């Protein structure tokens, strides 16, 4: 998820913003908000990690390092904190150094931060544009805590909210499709395609293909014949280091010999961030079409379909 808090706050694109714009911004009193945090140039690096983690775990925001020192003002019965005046420059080396420090001290490491830097003889000013994370919650390695942006502060998050953030994490969505073509009498060509239907990359994909009620399989893949509690089958187990995204499928091709009776192809799949799932297809050579297609999520049981096939014999 991309953010554009710099553009929202300053009315300019990131690459058009200048140090003069920043000085003009602080020429009048500025308050922090739920999406804006000011830090003077003297800030400790560990405080930066805490603020960034809190933005990631909430709605994102903009962190300015090198802002004027904070002062307090009385407004009616309330005391507000404002930043106004001269910038206070940071001694952090540069944005590459800062990004490496952030990536090494927040788990999981944020991936879409945008850091703008202004280098001067007096030191540096950094603007860190932070998106709301697609993979929360993020933890600070320095103290082992999770933080949220609550009103205008980064505060440790209670267990219940952390659990909810874990449940919110987006994961890939794998599925399987199949194409069956008749090569000649009692011989079909099969292409099983494992697909990622989400925009989240799927890494370390593994799969199992079981084929029931056929006589033989010819393939470059090492299908093995054996019998288990569900019956006789040809089986192949594989994996790939290729990262699956929406435009990349994983095809597994093979030819099979059948006796003219319905046969079943079972495809199971999982990856690093996704639990085991499966889909199976029952194909009728006489009708030349798939007569049954079901998934684990639909509550279908493979054994029920295999028993149905046996009763057809």
C-alpha positions as semicolon CSV with decimal commas, in nm:
position;residue;x (nm);y (nm);z (nm)
1;X;0,000;0,000;0,000
2;X;0,159;0,330;-0,108
3;X;0,129;0,648;0,093
4;X;0,152;1,011;-0,008
5;X;0,148;1,196;0,322
6;X;0,411;1,443;0,200
7;X;0,186;1,547;-0,084
8;X;-0,120;1,564;0,143
9;X;0,053;1,782;0,402
10;X;0,274;2,005;0,185
11;X;0,068;2,008;-0,134
12;X;0,371;1,901;-0,339
13;X;0,507;1,578;-0,477
14;X;0,795;1,425;-0,286
15;X;1,053;1,500;-0,555
16;X;0,939;1,865;-0,576
17;X;0,966;1,941;-0,204
18;X;1,254;2,171;-0,098
19;X;1,414;2,267;0,229
20;X;1,259;2,613;0,186
21;X;0,913;2,449;0,186
22;X;0,995;2,281;0,515
23;X;1,122;2,604;0,670
24;X;0,809;2,787;0,554
25;X;0,595;2,509;0,703
26;X;0,747;2,565;1,048
27;X;0,734;2,943;1,021
28;X;0,389;2,912;1,177
29;X;0,287;2,690;1,472
30;X;0,238;2,326;1,376
31;X;0,077;2,054;1,586
32;X;0,129;1,683;1,566
33;X;-0,166;1,467;1,470
34;X;-0,256;1,102;1,431
35;X;-0,063;1,099;1,102
36;X;0,217;1,352;1,165
37;X;0,503;1,321;1,415
38;X;0,783;1,574;1,473
39;X;1,126;1,481;1,610
40;X;1,411;1,723;1,667
41;X;1,758;1,650;1,534
42;X;1,867;1,525;1,877
43;X;1,625;1,230;1,871
44;X;1,762;0,887;1,965
45;X;1,750;0,630;1,688
46;X;1,547;0,383;1,902
47;X;1,268;0,641;1,929
48;X;1,253;0,648;1,550
49;X;1,191;0,273;1,536
50;X;0,906;0,305;1,786
51;X;0,733;0,582;1,590
52;X;0,765;0,403;1,256
53;X;0,632;0,076;1,399
54;X;0,334;0,263;1,546
55;X;0,252;0,425;1,209
56;X;0,287;0,089;1,030
57;X;0,050;-0,076;1,276
58;X;-0,211;0,199;1,250
59;X;-0,293;0,412;0,944
60;X;0,052;0,526;0,835
61;X;0,182;0,880;0,853
62;X;0,470;1,123;0,814
63;X;0,771;1,141;1,048
64;X;0,986;1,455;1,026
65;X;1,334;1,433;1,180
66;X;1,493;1,775;1,229
67;X;1,186;1,973;1,323
68;X;1,199;2,272;1,564
69;X;1,210;2,191;1,933
70;X;0,871;2,137;2,087
71;X;0,714;2,406;2,306
72;X;0,391;2,420;2,504
73;X;0,115;2,676;2,475
74;X;-0,195;2,736;2,684
75;X;-0,512;2,742;2,478
76;X;-0,802;2,807;2,711
77;X;-0,790;2,528;2,969
78;X;-0,580;2,305;2,745
79;X;-0,206;2,282;2,698
80;X;-0,097;2,203;2,344
81;X;0,244;2,111;2,207
82;X;0,362;2,293;1,897
83;X;0,670;2,313;1,676
84;X;0,765;2,651;1,530
85;X;1,085;2,822;1,427
86;X;1,430;2,705;1,325
87;X;1,499;2,350;1,215
88;X;1,721;2,136;1,438
89;X;1,946;1,929;1,218
90;X;2,018;1,559;1,264
91;X;2,358;1,388;1,266
92;X;2,223;1,066;1,110
93;X;2,454;0,982;0,817
94;X;2,215;0,966;0,521
95;X;1,889;0,808;0,411
96;X;2,051;0,480;0,304
97;X;2,205;0,439;0,649
98;X;1,874;0,531;0,811
99;X;1,677;0,288;0,596
100;X;1,916;0,003;0,682
101;X;1,883;0,078;1,053
102;X;1,503;0,080;1,028
103;X;1,494;-0,245;0,831
104;X;1,722;-0,415;1,085
105;X;1,529;-0,304;1,393
106;X;1,162;-0,349;1,295
107;X;1,019;-0,699;1,247
108;X;0,891;-0,773;0,989
109;X;1,095;-0,513;0,804
110;X;0,883;-0,243;0,635
111;X;0,898;-0,255;0,256
112;X;0,742;0,065;0,122
113;X;0,895;0,345;0,326
114;X;0,985;0,659;0,131
115;X;1,263;0,871;0,281
116;X;1,340;1,222;0,161
117;X;1,659;1,386;0,289
118;X;1,795;1,739;0,288
119;X;2,171;1,752;0,343
120;X;2,323;2,078;0,475
121;X;2,647;2,193;0,636
122;X;2,468;2,193;0,972
123;X;2,333;1,839;0,942
124;X;2,041;1,658;0,785
125;X;1,663;1,673;0,779
126;X;1,463;1,359;0,696
127;X;1,100;1,310;0,600
128;X;0,985;0,950;0,628
129;X;0,659;0,875;0,446
130;X;0,517;0,561;0,609
131;X;0,232;0,355;0,460
132;X;-0,018;0,156;0,660
133;X;0,125;-0,194;0,662
134;X;-0,025;-0,486;0,472
135;X;0,161;-0,722;0,705
136;X;0,099;-0,606;1,064
137;X;0,187;-0,614;1,345
138;X;0,544;-0,480;1,342
139;X;0,766;-0,516;1,646
140;X;1,059;-0,305;1,768
141;X;1,359;-0,532;1,814
142;X;1,518;-0,290;2,063
143;X;1,256;-0,346;2,334
144;X;1,045;-0,635;2,194
145;X;0,727;-0,425;2,204
146;X;0,451;-0,352;1,954
147;X;0,331;0,007;1,920
148;X;0,019;0,181;1,794
149;X;-0,043;0,542;1,701
150;X;-0,306;0,657;1,949
151;X;-0,412;1,018;1,898
152;X;-0,072;1,192;1,884
153;X;0,155;0,938;2,050
154;X;0,312;0,599;1,993
155;X;0,196;0,373;2,274
156;X;0,253;0,004;2,353
157;X;-0,029;-0,205;2,210
158;X;-0,235;-0,438;2,434
159;X;-0,238;-0,810;2,359
160;X;-0,591;-0,813;2,216
161;X;-0,510;-0,555;1,952
162;X;-0,187;-0,733;1,859
163;X;-0,380;-1,057;1,811
164;X;-0,630;-0,874;1,590
165;X;-0,345;-0,733;1,381
166;X;-0,198;-1,080;1,334
167;X;-0,537;-1,198;1,213
168;X;-0,547;-0,905;0,971
169;X;-0,231;-1,006;0,790
170;X;-0,282;-1,059;0,421
171;X;-0,158;-1,385;0,274
172;X;-0,141;-1,531;-0,077
173;X;-0,442;-1,715;-0,220
174;X;-0,339;-2,030;-0,407
175;X;-0,567;-2,233;-0,628
176;X;-0,541;-2,498;-0,897
177;X;-0,687;-2,524;-1,246
178;X;-0,675;-2,813;-1,488
179;X;-0,689;-2,855;-1,866
180;X;-0,759;-3,202;-2,011
181;X;-0,719;-3,281;-2,381
182;X;-0,784;-3,614;-2,550
183;X;-0,470;-3,733;-2,729
184;X;-0,617;-4,058;-2,858
185;X;-0,849;-4,333;-2,736
186;X;-0,789;-4,391;-2,363
187;X;-0,508;-4,136;-2,349
188;X;-0,538;-3,779;-2,222
189;X;-0,296;-3,491;-2,185
190;X;-0,317;-3,310;-1,851
191;X;-0,194;-2,964;-1,751
192;X;-0,234;-2,879;-1,383
193;X;-0,170;-2,510;-1,311
194;X;-0,113;-2,385;-0,958
195;X;-0,206;-2,017;-0,946
196;X;-0,178;-1,726;-0,708
197;X;-0,506;-1,534;-0,719
198;X;-0,395;-1,253;-0,488
199;X;-0,158;-0,957;-0,519
200;X;0,052;-1,098;-0,233
201;X;0,353;-1,297;-0,364
202;X;0,360;-1,668;-0,274
203;X;0,704;-1,798;-0,177
204;X;0,832;-2,154;-0,131
205;X;0,531;-2,317;-0,296
206;X;0,496;-2,694;-0,251
207;X;0,239;-2,929;-0,399
208;X;0,117;-3,288;-0,425
209;X;-0,060;-3,441;-0,725
210;X;-0,245;-3,772;-0,680
211;X;-0,416;-3,942;-0,975
212;X;-0,671;-4,217;-0,906
213;X;-0,835;-4,475;-1,132
214;X;-0,589;-4,462;-1,424
215;X;-0,364;-4,730;-1,569
216;X;-0,040;-4,543;-1,638
217;X;0,121;-4,199;-1,638
218;X;0,392;-4,070;-1,872
219;X;0,569;-3,755;-1,760
220;X;0,902;-3,585;-1,705
221;X;0,795;-3,570;-1,342
222;X;0,863;-3,872;-1,120
223;X;0,513;-4,006;-1,054
224;X;0,520;-4,314;-0,832
225;X;0,253;-4,581;-0,806
226;X;0,145;-4,707;-0,467
227;X;-0,162;-4,787;-0,262
228;X;-0,276;-4,610;0,054
229;X;-0,593;-4,608;0,261
230;X;-0,778;-4,422;-0,015
231;X;-0,685;-4,663;-0,292
232;X;-0,435;-4,709;-0,574
233;X;-0,286;-4,393;-0,715
234;X;0,001;-4,230;-0,899
235;X;0,161;-3,958;-0,687
236;X;0,411;-3,677;-0,737
237;X;0,535;-3,431;-0,475
238;X;0,720;-3,117;-0,577
239;X;0,817;-2,765;-0,482
240;X;0,952;-2,453;-0,648
241;X;1,176;-2,164;-0,546
242;X;0,996;-1,947;-0,799
243;X;0,782;-1,676;-0,642
244;X;0,426;-1,700;-0,771
245;X;0,246;-1,376;-0,849
246;X;-0,076;-1,319;-1,040
247;X;0,085;-1,330;-1,384
248;X;0,299;-1,638;-1,316
249;X;0,150;-1,988;-1,292
250;X;0,319;-2,315;-1,209
251;X;0,225;-2,572;-1,480
252;X;0,269;-2,949;-1,431
253;X;0,218;-3,150;-1,749
254;X;0,170;-3,526;-1,796
255;X;-0,009;-3,786;-2,010
256;X;-0,222;-4,059;-1,860
257;X;-0,365;-4,387;-1,983
258;X;-0,716;-4,476;-1,861
259;X;-0,965;-4,757;-1,910
260;X;-1,252;-4,534;-2,019
261;X;-1,382;-4,494;-1,665
262;X;-1,402;-4,172;-1,464
263;X;-1,074;-4,077;-1,296
264;X;-0,983;-3,826;-1,027
265;X;-0,694;-3,579;-1,001
266;X;-0,620;-3,442;-0,654
267;X;-0,401;-3,130;-0,618
268;X;-0,277;-3,014;-0,276
269;X;-0,073;-2,695;-0,231
270;X;0,076;-2,471;0,035
271;X;0,347;-2,206;0,070
272;X;0,546;-2,021;0,333
273;X;0,256;-1,802;0,450
274;X;-0,035;-2,030;0,364
275;X;-0,160;-2,350;0,521
276;X;-0,235;-2,672;0,336
277;X;-0,526;-2,657;0,091
278;X;-0,647;-2,876;-0,193
279;X;-0,872;-2,908;-0,494
280;X;-0,980;-3,219;-0,682
281;X;-1,130;-3,284;-1,024
282;X;-1,323;-3,587;-1,150
283;X;-1,310;-3,629;-1,526
284;X;-1,543;-3,842;-1,739
285;X;-1,377;-3,965;-2,061
286;X;-1,712;-4,072;-2,202
287;X;-1,862;-3,723;-2,152
288;X;-1,529;-3,549;-2,219
289;X;-1,578;-3,306;-1,932
290;X;-1,509;-3,251;-1,564
291;X;-1,810;-3,387;-1,375
292;X;-1,697;-3,295;-1,022
293;X;-1,479;-3,012;-0,891
294;X;-1,442;-2,935;-0,522
295;X;-1,214;-2,776;-0,265
296;X;-1,124;-2,829;0,098
297;X;-1,291;-2,498;0,188
298;X;-1,620;-2,627;0,047
299;X;-1,615;-2,904;0,304
300;X;-1,590;-3,179;0,043
301;X;-1,424;-3,506;0,141
302;X;-1,197;-3,679;-0,108
303;X;-1,290;-4,023;0,023
304;X;-1,659;-3,963;-0,051
305;X;-1,584;-3,889;-0,416
306;X;-1,351;-4,190;-0,447
307;X;-1,621;-4,414;-0,301
308;X;-1,866;-4,273;-0,555
309;X;-1,627;-4,364;-0,838
310;X;-1,590;-4,717;-0,706
311;X;-1,968;-4,758;-0,701
312;X;-1,978;-4,661;-1,069
313;X;-1,764;-4,959;-1,167
